[in-house]
Each structure stands twice: as structure tokens, then as C-alpha cells.
């Protein structure tokens, strides 16, 4: 892989040990994937934040680094609400270790906005054609597919390396040749709300790491950003989809190759719900990916003046909650809890909730493996009805 004189100097340690280690990571990735060179990135989103996932060894590795990030860089969700962890039932030892992780990132100049939806709280992190180094699966999917930016799904170390160096290796989804559709998905059904998560859950299992192109017919209205977020998040979780297209909705592909054709209908969507029933759910969790302000508004409208009878979490970015205190107040007056910085997938607190009802294909895919709990899928209205004891 070609390195400029400045990049080679960093690689040789002329700008310090930490940057040399980071450049070694980027060069190793470039060599593995036959990248020709490095490319500057506009922003970075870093995974490897929850202490549940990285453990003591990960904390020690991050804490040992020196320097400051050179591009806007933010964090993936942590293992707890950084302010209300006691309410979640997090033990003191875990909380102390999690705060140490956060402090280690803060020392490096990383913004402590622990969210899987950075595009919802910041303008200017990504635009069409921008090269990024993002980590979280649903954020990567959204950036590539809806925004039209270019990023691979980075691991925690490679994303942090990109943040400190300001560049990443030019391979994978950074290149047009890898952004061509591999599957044509024809869907004849009217889709609403959680149906997009169910569709994504199904298609992710089918195409694995492919690039699906959706042709949707029978819709009363085209999907908005919330539906696109849910669709991509589910495919990234049940498969490894990092890029998809929706005809006449998302940015178009650069070119076409030979696509495998898959036809799906309403009955296929209903089978996803049937295979993941909600009976016996002891808790309800919404906000995977993190709720937008519009989603908080919808939840508040359904809960206003009512009381939940089950444990209910609503997860969102702290900035979103702080900018919408009236919505948070309405939700919490019902007995539900709005937690920030974390979600049901990465927090150890989920392990005590028993079976969880969700409206997210991403949570449906991840909860059994990452939290060891069963999950059932329903619409947001059905989830809230369950929390209120109506079903």
C-alpha cells in the first residue's frame, strides 16, 4: 500500500508511539484488503465502548493511548446510562469501569455522545460521497445507504486509529466497484412501522453480506428516515448488510451487475412476527437504534395520561432527550424510563428483564446472543399496549 512521506513518517514513529501503533493498524488492514492508499475521513464513530463488551483488557488498551483525535469522533452506546445507572440496576464495580472507559476516550478528545444514531444529533458528520470510518452496524448502513456516504464497518481499534490519524484504508465500500447491488428484492406489500424491521430481519438472513436493491410496490406511502433506519439496522444485525438501496428513495447505485432476484409478499413479513411471538414478555424496550425526536413524540402520544404495568425502556441519545424534556416528562410520568447513552442490546441490565418485547429487528436479532434473553417482535402500538397491560 502506498504511503505518502508524511504517512510513512508516522508509521516509522516520528510522531510518537501511539500514532505509529494506529498507523500500523490501518496499514495492516490495507494490506489485508489490497488497498492502494489511505483516504482522509470526515468523521469517525467508535465502537468498543460498553465495558460488557471490551472488558478489562480493552479498557487498558484505550487508557494507554496518547494524543488527540484529528476529526470529529463520537462513541457508540455504553453499557449503562452514564447518569442513571443505579436505576438500571447496574452494580458499582461495572459502573466504575464503564466511567473509566468513557474518561479514557474523553482524554483523547472523543465527544462523549454515546449513540448508534450520530446522524440524528449532529449536522455535518456525513454527506453524500464523504469517506467515513464508522463502527456501529446500523449507523454504517444508514451512512452508506440513506446519506450516500462511504464507510466500511470498522472495528473499535481501527475506528480509533482512523480518528487519531484522520484517515482510513481505501477499500470495500469506499470504492464504487463494491457498491453495486447483488440482489434485487421485489416486495409486494404495504409496509408500516415495524414491518420494515421485520423485512430487514428476513432479508439480512437471505443476503448475508450482499448489497440488496429494494423495489417496493403496494405502499400507501414511501418509507421515511425512521423506516429506512429500521430496515438497515435489521439487515445489519440478522446478516452483515452495510449498504442497501430502495428504488426512488435512497441514492442510486453507481452501476449494476448481475443480481439475484428475490420476491416477497405480506405473508413473508407476517411469518417473521409469527416466528417471534410476544407472549410471555416481561418487559418492553424501544429505541434500537436510538429513538429520534419524532419517535419520542409518537411514544409520548401513546403513553400520555396512562400508566405502564411492565418494565419499559425507551432508549435515545442524551442530546435528543435534553432537547425534548417535555416528551421525556410525558413518557416517564407513565412509569416508563427514558435511558440515554445505552440500549437494551449492550447493557448487562437487560439480562435480568426476562423475555423482552421489541419493535426492532435489530434488537430481535441481537438480544438472544448478546443479552441471553428471548425477544418477541411487535409494532410500536402493540409494544405500548403490552406495557400498559392491554395484551
TAUR-V241116 format. One record per residue. N is the residue number from 1. RES is the residue in three letters. SS is DSSP state (alpha for helix, beta for strand, coil for the rest). Layout:
# TAUR-V241116
n->N res->RES ss->SS
n->N res->RES ss->SS
This chain:
# TAUR-V241116
n->1 res->UNK ss->coil
n->2 res->UNK ss->coil
n->3 res->UNK ss->coil
n->4 res->UNK ss->coil
n->5 res->UNK ss->alpha
n->6 res->UNK ss->alpha
n->7 res->UNK ss->alpha
n->8 res->UNK ss->alpha
n->9 res->UNK ss->alpha
n->10 res->UNK ss->alpha
n->11 res->UNK ss->alpha
n->12 res->UNK ss->coil
n->13 res->UNK ss->coil
n->14 res->UNK ss->coil
n->15 res->UNK ss->coil
n->16 res->UNK ss->coil
n->17 res->UNK ss->alpha
n->18 res->UNK ss->alpha
n->19 res->UNK ss->alpha
n->20 res->UNK ss->alpha
n->21 res->UNK ss->alpha
n->22 res->UNK ss->alpha
n->23 res->UNK ss->alpha
n->24 res->UNK ss->alpha
n->25 res->UNK ss->alpha
n->26 res->UNK ss->alpha
n->27 res->UNK ss->alpha
n->28 res->UNK ss->alpha
n->29 res->UNK ss->alpha
n->30 res->UNK ss->alpha
n->31 res->UNK ss->alpha
n->32 res->UNK ss->alpha
n->33 res->UNK ss->coil
n->34 res->UNK ss->coil
n->35 res->UNK ss->coil
n->36 res->UNK ss->coil
n->37 res->UNK ss->coil
n->38 res->UNK ss->beta
n->39 res->UNK ss->beta
n->40 res->UNK ss->beta
n->41 res->UNK ss->coil
n->42 res->UNK ss->coil
n->43 res->UNK ss->beta
n->44 res->UNK ss->beta
n->45 res->UNK ss->beta
n->46 res->UNK ss->beta
n->47 res->UNK ss->coil
n->48 res->UNK ss->coil
n->49 res->UNK ss->coil
n->50 res->UNK ss->coil
n->51 res->UNK ss->alpha
n->52 res->UNK ss->alpha
n->53 res->UNK ss->alpha
n->54 res->UNK ss->alpha
n->55 res->UNK ss->alpha
n->56 res->UNK ss->alpha
n->57 res->UNK ss->alpha
n->58 res->UNK ss->alpha
n->59 res->UNK ss->alpha
n->60 res->UNK ss->alpha
n->61 res->UNK ss->alpha
n->62 res->UNK ss->alpha
n->63 res->UNK ss->alpha
n->64 res->UNK ss->coil
n->65 res->UNK ss->coil
n->66 res->UNK ss->coil
n->67 res->UNK ss->coil
n->68 res->UNK ss->coil
n->69 res->UNK ss->coil
n->70 res->UNK ss->coil
n->71 res->UNK ss->coil
n->72 res->UNK ss->beta
n->73 res->UNK ss->beta
n->74 res->UNK ss->beta
n->75 res->UNK ss->beta
n->76 res->UNK ss->coil
n->77 res->UNK ss->coil
n->78 res->UNK ss->coil
n->79 res->UNK ss->coil
n->80 res->UNK ss->coil
n->81 res->UNK ss->coil
n->82 res->UNK ss->coil
n->83 res->UNK ss->coil
n->84 res->UNK ss->coil
n->85 res->UNK ss->alpha
n->86 res->UNK ss->alpha
n->87 res->UNK ss->alpha
n->88 res->UNK ss->alpha
n->89 res->UNK ss->coil
n->90 res->UNK ss->coil
n->91 res->UNK ss->coil
n->92 res->UNK ss->alpha
n->93 res->UNK ss->alpha
n->94 res->UNK ss->alpha
n->95 res->UNK ss->alpha
n->96 res->UNK ss->alpha
n->97 res->UNK ss->alpha
n->98 res->UNK ss->alpha
n->99 res->UNK ss->alpha
n->100 res->UNK ss->alpha
n->101 res->UNK ss->alpha
n->102 res->UNK ss->alpha
n->103 res->UNK ss->alpha
n->104 res->UNK ss->alpha
n->105 res->UNK ss->alpha
n->106 res->UNK ss->alpha
n->107 res->UNK ss->alpha
n->108 res->UNK ss->coil
n->109 res->UNK ss->coil
n->110 res->UNK ss->coil
n->111 res->UNK ss->beta
n->112 res->UNK ss->coil
n->113 res->UNK ss->coil
n->114 res->UNK ss->coil
n->115 res->UNK ss->coil
n->116 res->UNK ss->coil
n->117 res->UNK ss->coil
n->118 res->UNK ss->alpha
n->119 res->UNK ss->alpha
n->120 res->UNK ss->alpha
n->121 res->UNK ss->coil
n->122 res->UNK ss->coil
n->123 res->UNK ss->coil
n->124 res->UNK ss->coil
n->125 res->UNK ss->coil
n->126 res->UNK ss->coil
n->127 res->UNK ss->coil
n->128 res->UNK ss->coil
n->129 res->UNK ss->coil
n->130 res->UNK ss->coil
n->131 res->UNK ss->beta
n->132 res->UNK ss->coil
n->133 res->UNK ss->beta
n->134 res->UNK ss->beta
n->135 res->UNK ss->coil
n->136 res->UNK ss->coil
n->137 res->UNK ss->alpha
n->138 res->UNK ss->alpha
n->139 res->UNK ss->alpha
n->140 res->UNK ss->alpha
n->141 res->UNK ss->alpha
n->142 res->UNK ss->alpha
n->143 res->UNK ss->alpha
n->144 res->UNK ss->alpha
n->145 res->UNK ss->alpha
n->146 res->UNK ss->alpha
n->147 res->UNK ss->alpha
n->148 res->UNK ss->coil
n->149 res->UNK ss->coil
n->150 res->UNK ss->beta
n->151 res->UNK ss->coil
n->152 res->UNK ss->coil
n->153 res->UNK ss->coil
n->154 res->UNK ss->coil
n->155 res->UNK ss->coil
n->156 res->UNK ss->alpha
n->157 res->UNK ss->alpha
n->158 res->UNK ss->alpha
n->159 res->UNK ss->alpha
n->160 res->UNK ss->alpha
n->161 res->UNK ss->alpha
n->162 res->UNK ss->alpha
n->163 res->UNK ss->alpha
n->164 res->UNK ss->alpha
n->165 res->UNK ss->alpha
n->166 res->UNK ss->coil
n->167 res->UNK ss->beta
n->168 res->UNK ss->beta
n->169 res->UNK ss->beta
n->170 res->UNK ss->coil
n->171 res->UNK ss->coil
n->172 res->UNK ss->alpha
n->173 res->UNK ss->alpha
n->174 res->UNK ss->alpha
n->175 res->UNK ss->coil
n->176 res->UNK ss->alpha
n->177 res->UNK ss->alpha
n->178 res->UNK ss->alpha
n->179 res->UNK ss->coil
n->180 res->UNK ss->coil
n->181 res->UNK ss->coil
n->182 res->UNK ss->coil
n->183 res->UNK ss->beta
n->184 res->UNK ss->beta
n->185 res->UNK ss->beta
n->186 res->UNK ss->beta
n->187 res->UNK ss->beta
n->188 res->UNK ss->beta
n->189 res->UNK ss->coil
n->190 res->UNK ss->coil
n->191 res->UNK ss->coil
n->192 res->UNK ss->coil
n->193 res->UNK ss->coil
n->194 res->UNK ss->coil
n->195 res->UNK ss->alpha
n->196 res->UNK ss->alpha
n->197 res->UNK ss->alpha
n->198 res->UNK ss->alpha
n->199 res->UNK ss->alpha
n->200 res->UNK ss->alpha
n->201 res->UNK ss->alpha
n->202 res->UNK ss->alpha
n->203 res->UNK ss->alpha
n->204 res->UNK ss->alpha
n->205 res->UNK ss->alpha
n->206 res->UNK ss->alpha
n->207 res->UNK ss->alpha
n->208 res->UNK ss->coil
n->209 res->UNK ss->coil
n->210 res->UNK ss->coil
n->211 res->UNK ss->coil
n->212 res->UNK ss->beta
n->213 res->UNK ss->beta
n->214 res->UNK ss->beta
n->215 res->UNK ss->beta
n->216 res->UNK ss->beta
n->217 res->UNK ss->beta
n->218 res->UNK ss->coil
n->219 res->UNK ss->coil
n->220 res->UNK ss->coil
n->221 res->UNK ss->coil
n->222 res->UNK ss->coil
n->223 res->UNK ss->coil
n->224 res->UNK ss->coil
n->225 res->UNK ss->alpha
n->226 res->UNK ss->alpha
n->227 res->UNK ss->alpha
n->228 res->UNK ss->alpha
n->229 res->UNK ss->alpha
n->230 res->UNK ss->alpha
n->231 res->UNK ss->alpha
n->232 res->UNK ss->alpha
n->233 res->UNK ss->alpha
n->234 res->UNK ss->alpha
n->235 res->UNK ss->alpha
n->236 res->UNK ss->alpha
n->237 res->UNK ss->alpha
n->238 res->UNK ss->alpha
n->239 res->UNK ss->coil
n->240 res->UNK ss->coil
n->241 res->UNK ss->coil
n->242 res->UNK ss->coil
n->243 res->UNK ss->coil
n->244 res->UNK ss->coil
n->245 res->UNK ss->beta
n->246 res->UNK ss->beta
n->247 res->UNK ss->coil
n->248 res->UNK ss->coil
n->249 res->UNK ss->coil
n->250 res->UNK ss->coil
n->251 res->UNK ss->coil
n->252 res->UNK ss->coil
n->253 res->UNK ss->coil
n->254 res->UNK ss->coil
n->255 res->UNK ss->coil
n->256 res->UNK ss->coil
n->257 res->UNK ss->coil
n->258 res->UNK ss->coil
n->259 res->UNK ss->coil
n->260 res->UNK ss->beta
n->261 res->UNK ss->beta
n->262 res->UNK ss->beta
n->263 res->UNK ss->beta
n->264 res->UNK ss->beta
n->265 res->UNK ss->beta
n->266 res->UNK ss->alpha
n->267 res->UNK ss->alpha
n->268 res->UNK ss->alpha
n->269 res->UNK ss->alpha
n->270 res->UNK ss->alpha
n->271 res->UNK ss->alpha
n->272 res->UNK ss->alpha
n->273 res->UNK ss->alpha
n->274 res->UNK ss->alpha
n->275 res->UNK ss->alpha
n->276 res->UNK ss->coil
n->277 res->UNK ss->coil
n->278 res->UNK ss->coil
n->279 res->UNK ss->coil
n->280 res->UNK ss->coil
n->281 res->UNK ss->coil
n->282 res->UNK ss->coil
n->283 res->UNK ss->beta
n->284 res->UNK ss->beta
n->285 res->UNK ss->beta
n->286 res->UNK ss->beta
n->287 res->UNK ss->beta
n->288 res->UNK ss->beta
n->289 res->UNK ss->beta
n->290 res->UNK ss->beta
n->291 res->UNK ss->beta
n->292 res->UNK ss->coil
n->293 res->UNK ss->alpha
n->294 res->UNK ss->alpha
n->295 res->UNK ss->alpha
n->296 res->UNK ss->alpha
n->297 res->UNK ss->alpha
n->298 res->UNK ss->alpha
n->299 res->UNK ss->alpha
n->300 res->UNK ss->alpha
n->301 res->UNK ss->alpha
n->302 res->UNK ss->alpha
n->303 res->UNK ss->alpha
n->304 res->UNK ss->coil
n->305 res->UNK ss->coil
n->306 res->UNK ss->coil
n->307 res->UNK ss->coil
n->308 res->UNK ss->coil
n->309 res->UNK ss->coil
n->310 res->UNK ss->coil
n->311 res->UNK ss->beta
n->312 res->UNK ss->beta
n->313 res->UNK ss->beta
n->314 res->UNK ss->beta
n->315 res->UNK ss->beta
n->316 res->UNK ss->beta
n->317 res->UNK ss->coil
n->318 res->UNK ss->alpha
n->319 res->UNK ss->alpha
n->320 res->UNK ss->alpha
n->321 res->UNK ss->alpha
n->322 res->UNK ss->alpha
n->323 res->UNK ss->alpha
n->324 res->UNK ss->coil
n->325 res->UNK ss->alpha
n->326 res->UNK ss->alpha
n->327 res->UNK ss->alpha
n->328 res->UNK ss->alpha
n->329 res->UNK ss->alpha
n->330 res->UNK ss->alpha
n->331 res->UNK ss->alpha
n->332 res->UNK ss->alpha
n->333 res->UNK ss->alpha
n->334 res->UNK ss->coil
n->335 res->UNK ss->coil
n->336 res->UNK ss->coil
n->337 res->UNK ss->beta
n->338 res->UNK ss->beta
n->339 res->UNK ss->beta
n->340 res->UNK ss->beta
n->341 res->UNK ss->coil
n->342 res->UNK ss->coil
n->343 res->UNK ss->coil
n->344 res->UNK ss->coil
n->345 res->UNK ss->coil
n->346 res->UNK ss->coil
n->347 res->UNK ss->coil
n->348 res->UNK ss->alpha
n->349 res->UNK ss->alpha
n->350 res->UNK ss->alpha
n->351 res->UNK ss->alpha
n->352 res->UNK ss->alpha
n->353 res->UNK ss->coil
n->354 res->UNK ss->coil
n->355 res->UNK ss->coil
n->356 res->UNK ss->beta
n->357 res->UNK ss->beta
n->358 res->UNK ss->beta
n->359 res->UNK ss->coil
n->360 res->UNK ss->coil
n->361 res->UNK ss->alpha
n->362 res->UNK ss->alpha
n->363 res->UNK ss->alpha
n->364 res->UNK ss->alpha
n->365 res->UNK ss->alpha
n->366 res->UNK ss->alpha
n->367 res->UNK ss->alpha
n->368 res->UNK ss->alpha
n->369 res->UNK ss->alpha
n->370 res->UNK ss->alpha
n->371 res->UNK ss->coil
n->372 res->UNK ss->coil
n->373 res->UNK ss->coil
n->374 res->UNK ss->coil
n->375 res->UNK ss->beta
n->376 res->UNK ss->beta
n->377 res->UNK ss->beta
n->378 res->UNK ss->coil
n->379 res->UNK ss->coil
n->380 res->UNK ss->alpha
n->381 res->UNK ss->alpha
n->382 res->UNK ss->alpha
n->383 res->UNK ss->alpha
n->384 res->UNK ss->alpha
n->385 res->UNK ss->alpha
n->386 res->UNK ss->alpha
n->387 res->UNK ss->alpha
n->388 res->UNK ss->coil
n->389 res->UNK ss->coil
n->390 res->UNK ss->coil
n->391 res->UNK ss->coil
